[in-house]
Amino acid sequence: MEEIKTDKQQEKGKKNMRLLFLKAHFGIDFEVPETFLETLHKTFPKKEGETLNLGVFSSVQFRPNLEEVQELLKKEGFTSETSQPFRTSIEGQMLGCDSYKDSLKLDLDEIDGFVYIGDGYFHPNALLLAQEYEEKIKPVVLMNVVQQITEVIDENHISKYLKKRKAVMAKFHMSDKIGVFVTTKWGQEYKQAALKLKELYPKKKIYYFIGDNFLETEMENFPDIQCWVNTACPRIGQDDITRHTKAVVNIKDIWNE
């Protein structure tokens, strides 16, 4: 039988582990897409004498170019600011798992919209999801310097998730048997928050499942579970919410009710 190590033993093992970090720069020259300025002004039209403030973020590959983009915005009559979201290593970097308002560490009341530098939707979608509980979801202009295109994503981009979330929250409250997934991955483990569910909902039967992947095929092995609570990466309960056959709720959505 494999030895189960205590928290202190695991921590000691981590201290003895050597990590090697290799910088790998993206292999293209940074160039602003020709359509960016036109899309920017069309998305954020300003009245005479008005100044709009934009939040600016990027993938880590293009973080060195963030200040250059901010200077461009300043020339176009915008003010801008950035922050260091909860799980990032540098100011201005955006990760897909920083998809809640508090993890973004930015006053959304002072922001009129966003500019994201990079390609794909996974990271910039987090800027929309972070506004989920706001009165109005402000759009994100995507400066895709890889494909040299400019796109705009807004509330419609996450509309399926927003509709489904109401249904899965209702299912959670109606369910008697709850399965709680706790990951073993570093930086995503929220065991203490998961254990508090038993205190908050003493009438529910709550079962804890520990692993490193939250898979639909594994969930099917426990048909008695009526609703699942995800305490790992929040995007599991956001991007995959329409794919799961059973209701999956992010633990943070339970706290935010």
N, C-alpha and C positions, 0 to 999 in steps of 0.2 A: 504494500500500500504506500502511495506517495505521501511523504511527510507534509503536513500542513503547517506552514510557517506563521509565526505571530507577526503582528504589525511591525514590531521592533526588529525582528529578523529580516523582514522584507526591506525595511528602511536601510539596514546595514548593508544589504546586498546592493541596493541602489547606489550607495556612497562608494562602493568598491568598483562599480561598473564604469569603464572608460568610454567616453563618447567622442566621436570624431566628426567635426562639422566641415563640410566642403562646400564652398560657394560655387554655384553654377549659374552664371549670368545668361539671360535670355539672348539667343543669337540673332537679334535683329536690331537695326538702328531705330531709335524712337522717332516717330513722326506723327504729328497730329493729323487725323483724317480730314480730307478736304470738306466733308459735309458737316464737320463738328460744329462750327460757329453758326451756320444756318439753323441746324437742329437745336442748338442751345437757345438762341433767341426766340425761336418758334415755340419751344417748350416753356420758357420762362420769360414771357413778354413783360417789359417794364413800362410803367406809366412815366410821363415826364417828371423828372426830379426824384423818381423812386430808385431805391437801391435794394437789390435782392441778395440774400446771403445763402450760399450754397455749401453743403457739406461735401468734401472731396476725399475719396478713398481710392485705394488701388490694390491690386494683387502685389505680393512681395516682389515679383520680378520687375515691376515698374515703379516701385516705391522711390527710387532715385529721381524719377521724373515728376513727382508730385508737385514740388515747389514750382517747377517750370509751368505746369498747368495752372497753378494758382496765380502766377504772374500773368498768364494769358487771360484768365477770368477778370483780373483787376483791370487790364487794358480794355476789356469789353464792358466795364462798368459794374461788375459784380464784386461783392465781398465774399470771402470764403473762409472756412475753418475746417479743421479735422480733429481727430482724437485718437487715443490708443485704446481700442476695444479690449474687452476683458481678457481674451485668450491670445492676443497678438504679442509679438516681441518688439514692435516698433510703432511709433505714432504714424497714423495714416494707412497702415496695413489693414486689409479687410479679410476676415475669415467667414466661411459660411455658417459656422456654429454660433457666431455672435449675432443671433437673430432675435434678441429681445432688447427692449428699450434700455434697461439698466446695464446690460453688457456692452452696449454701444458707447456709453459714457459721453453722450452729447445731448445738449438741451434741444429737443426737437421743436420746441416753441420758437426758437430763434433761427430755425432753418426753413428755407422756402423750397428746397429741393436738393438733389444730389447729383454729383458727377462721379462716375466710377471709371478707372483706367485699367483696362485688362480685357480678356476675352471670356466668353462663356457667361452663363447665368447664375451658377451656383452661389458665388460670392455676392454679387450685387442684389440677388433676390433677398439676401439677409437684411439689406437696407429697407426693403418693403415690409418684410415680416416683422422687423423691429418697430414698425409703426402700426401694428395690428390693432392696438387698443386706442389709437389716436382717432380724433373726430374725422380727420381727412388724411388719406395716405398720399404723400407727395411723391412725384415721379423721380425716376433715376435716368439720367442721360449716360449711356454707355459709350465710352471712347474706346472702341476696339482697335487698338494699334497693331494687332496681329493681322487681322483681315482688312484693315483700313476702311472700316465702316463705322457709322454712328447709329445707334438705336435708342429707343426710349421704352422703358418698362414702367408700368404703373399698376394700379389696383387690379386690373384685369388679369395680370400675370399670376396673381395668387388667389384669384376669385374662387377656384374649385376648393382650395384649402380652407378659405374663410367660411364657406358654406358648410363643408364637412365637419369643421371643428365644433360648430354648435351641436350637431347631431351626436358626435362622439362624447361630448361633455355630458349631454343628457343621458347617454347610455351608461357612462361611468356612475352617475348618481342612482340610476335604476338597478345597477348590477349588485349582486350579493357576493359573488366570487371574483376577486381581483387578482390578476397576476402582475407582479412588479418586476421589471427587468433592471438588473444592476450590472453594469459592465465592469470588467477587470482592467480596462484600458486606462493608462495614465492620463490624467487631465479630464476624464469624463466620468469618473466614479463619484456618485453622490449617495453613498450608502446611508449616511445619517439622515438626509432628507427623505430617503425612501422609508426608513424605519418610523419616521414621524407619522406616516399615513395611518398606522395602527392606532395611534393616539387620537388622530382627528376623526377616524371612522371606525370606532370600536365595534359597531354592529356588522361590519363587512368582514368576510373571511378573506384575508390577504395572504398571498403566497409569494415568496421571493425566489427569483430565478437569476443565477449568476452565470455570466458567460462573457465572451468577447465579441459575439455577433448576434444581432437580434433578427432572426430570419423567420419568414412566414412558414417555412417547412417545419421548423422547430415548434412554432406556436401551435401547429395543428396536432401535435402530440398531446396536447392538454385541452381536450374539448370542453371540460367543465368550466374552464375560465371564460367568464362572460365579457370581460373588458381588460385590456392591458394598460399598464402605466409605464411609460418610458422615462428612465432617469439618466440615460446616456446622452449622446449627441442630440440636441433638440430637432435637428433636421429629419431624424427618423420619424418623429411625430408630425412633421410638416410636409416634406416632399413626398413621403410614402403613405400619407394618410388616406389617399384615395385608392391605394393598391391593396391594403390589408383587408382581409375578409371580416375580421373582427375589429371592434373599436380599439384604437390606440390613442392614448392621451399623454401629452407631455406633462411631467410633474409640475413644471412651472406654470402651466395653464390652470392647474388646480389651485396653486397659491394665488394666482392673479384674479380669481373669481371674486 
